[in-house]
Amino acid sequence: DNDYDSEDLSYWAQIWVGKWGGKAAVYNVEVEDDAVNRGRPFIGIEYTSFDVRYKVLELSDSNYVAVGAGYQAIDWSNQGRDIWDTSGWKVVAEAHFGLGKIVSAYGELGFYVGLDELSFDGSEFTDGVSGWDGEIGVSIKPFPFLNIRAGYRRNASDYDLLIGGKAATYNIDYNPSGFIVGVSANF
């Protein structure tokens, strides 16, 4: 894997009603490869997901373990032009544990279990796509309704590339990972 910096904005929203919850997220990554493109954006990856979760263990509002399932889409672009895309089912697990009155630790792990084949201009060129994403971090709630998060996030994708009718496993070299920081409002 290569190490790239990205300052792209990402968005997520999560809501809980009793033991049931839902999350929607869009994570954007724009990779620059100076050796190839002299500082111009080389590849952009957008991860979009929607899922429903259920708290299988709940000690309090801020101490729980949840599992769920949903939809994952991954779109790759090169200098603003769409080049590859895939979408399908995702399973997810989440844990959130309070470490005091205002600080908590969280972790989330998702597996892409039913992604479509990668396609380019409507033509499929893979035989099997899989992947996962994960995030771990701390959440600080200094005021009611305000939440500050800092953590580490990783996305990884693998696919079997069809070459001359035969599948060859290839790990996509642009598996973005790195530190994230965000602010959210709680209601």
C-alpha positions in Angstrom: 0.0 0.0 0.0 1.1 3.5 -0.7 0.8 6.4 1.8 -1.1 9.4 0.6 -2.5 12.5 2.2 -6.0 13.7 1.7 -7.9 16.7 3.1 -11.3 15.8 1.6 -14.5 16.3 3.5 -16.6 13.4 4.5 -20.0 13.2 6.0 -22.0 10.8 8.2 -25.2 10.8 10.2 -26.4 8.3 12.8 -29.6 8.0 14.7 -30.8 5.7 17.4 -34.4 5.0 18.5 -34.3 2.5 21.3 -32.2 -0.4 20.3 -32.6 0.3 16.6 -30.3 2.6 14.7 -29.3 3.7 11.2 -26.2 5.3 9.8 -25.5 7.0 6.4 -21.9 8.0 5.5 -19.9 9.3 2.6 -16.1 9.2 2.8 -14.2 11.0 0.1 -10.5 10.4 -0.6 -8.5 12.2 -3.3 -5.1 10.7 -3.9 -2.2 12.7 -5.4 0.7 10.9 -7.0 3.3 13.6 -7.8 5.6 11.2 -9.7 2.8 10.4 -12.2 0.6 13.5 -12.4 2.8 16.4 -11.0 0.5 17.3 -8.1 -2.8 17.0 -10.0 -5.5 14.8 -8.5 -4.7 11.2 -9.6 -7.5 9.1 -8.3 -10.6 9.9 -6.2 -12.5 7.2 -4.2 -15.9 7.8 -2.8 -17.3 5.3 -0.2 -21.1 5.6 0.3 -22.9 3.4 2.8 -26.4 3.1 4.4 -27.1 0.5 7.1 -29.5 -0.5 9.9 -28.1 -1.5 13.3 -29.4 -3.3 16.4 -27.9 -3.0 19.9 -27.3 -6.6 20.9 -25.7 -5.4 24.2 -26.6 -2.1 25.9 -25.4 -1.1 29.3 -26.3 2.5 28.8 -26.8 5.0 25.9 -23.0 5.4 25.6 -22.0 1.8 26.3 -23.2 -0.7 23.7 -22.3 -3.2 21.0 -24.4 -3.2 17.8 -24.5 -5.3 14.7 -26.2 -4.5 11.4 -26.4 -4.8 7.6 -26.7 -2.4 4.7 -25.6 -1.1 1.4 -22.0 -0.1 0.3 -21.0 1.7 -2.9 -17.5 2.4 -4.0 -16.7 4.8 -6.9 -13.3 5.4 -8.3 -12.5 8.4 -10.5 -9.5 9.8 -12.3 -9.1 13.5 -12.5 -12.9 13.9 -12.2 -13.9 11.2 -14.7 -15.6 8.0 -13.4 -13.5 4.9 -14.1 -14.7 2.0 -11.9 -17.6 1.4 -9.6 -19.1 -1.4 -7.5 -21.9 -1.7 -4.9 -23.6 -4.4 -2.8 -24.2 -5.7 0.7 -22.3 -4.9 3.8 -22.3 -6.3 7.4 -21.2 -4.1 10.3 -20.3 -4.3 14.0 -20.0 -1.2 16.3 -18.9 -0.8 19.9 -19.1 2.4 22.0 -17.8 2.6 25.6 -17.8 5.5 28.0 -14.5 6.3 29.6 -15.9 8.9 31.9 -18.5 11.6 31.7 -17.3 13.3 28.5 -14.9 10.8 26.9 -15.7 7.6 25.2 -14.0 5.1 22.9 -15.6 3.7 19.7 -14.8 1.2 17.1 -16.5 0.0 13.9 -15.8 -2.8 11.5 -17.6 -3.5 8.2 -17.2 -6.3 5.7 -18.3 -6.0 2.0 -20.0 -9.4 1.5 -21.9 -9.0 -1.7 -20.3 -6.4 -4.0 -21.0 -6.4 -7.7 -18.1 -6.9 -10.2 -16.1 -3.8 -11.0 -17.3 -2.2 -14.2 -15.9 0.4 -16.6 -18.3 2.0 -19.1 -20.8 -0.7 -18.3 -18.4 -3.6 -18.9 -17.3 -5.9 -16.0 -13.7 -6.8 -15.8 -13.4 -8.6 -12.5 -14.4 -12.0 -11.1 -15.0 -11.4 -7.4 -14.8 -8.2 -5.3 -14.4 -8.1 -1.5 -13.2 -5.6 1.1 -13.7 -4.1 4.5 -13.5 -0.9 6.4 -12.8 0.0 10.0 -12.5 2.9 12.3 -11.3 3.3 15.9 -11.1 6.4 18.0 -12.2 8.6 20.9 -15.1 10.9 21.2 -15.2 13.9 23.5 -18.5 15.6 24.4 -17.4 18.9 26.0 -21.0 20.5 25.9 -24.5 19.0 25.5 -25.2 18.5 21.8 -21.6 18.9 20.7 -19.3 15.9 20.0 -15.7 16.0 18.8 -14.2 12.8 17.3 -10.7 11.8 16.5 -9.7 8.4 15.2 -8.0 6.2 12.5 -9.9 4.9 9.5 -9.0 2.2 6.9 -10.7 1.0 3.8 -9.4 -2.0 1.8 -10.6 -3.7 -1.4 -9.5 -6.8 -3.2 -10.6 -8.2 -6.5 -9.8 -10.9 -9.0 -8.9 -9.3 -12.3 -9.8 -11.2 -15.4 -6.8 -11.4 -17.7 -7.2 -13.5 -20.8 -10.2 -15.2 -19.3 -8.3 -16.2 -16.1 -8.7 -14.6 -12.7 -5.7 -13.2 -11.0 -6.0 -11.8 -7.5 -5.0 -8.1 -7.2 -5.0 -5.9 -4.2 -6.0 -2.4 -5.1 -3.0 -0.2 -4.3 -5.2 2.7 -3.2 -6.4 1.4 0.1 -6.9 4.7 1.9 -6.2 4.9 5.6 -5.3 7.6 8.0 -6.3 9.8 10.9 -9.7 11.6 10.9 -11.1 14.4 12.9 -14.7 15.6 13.0 -17.4 17.5 14.9 -21.0 16.5 15.2 -24.2 17.7 16.8 -26.2 15.3 19.0 -29.9 15.6 19.6 
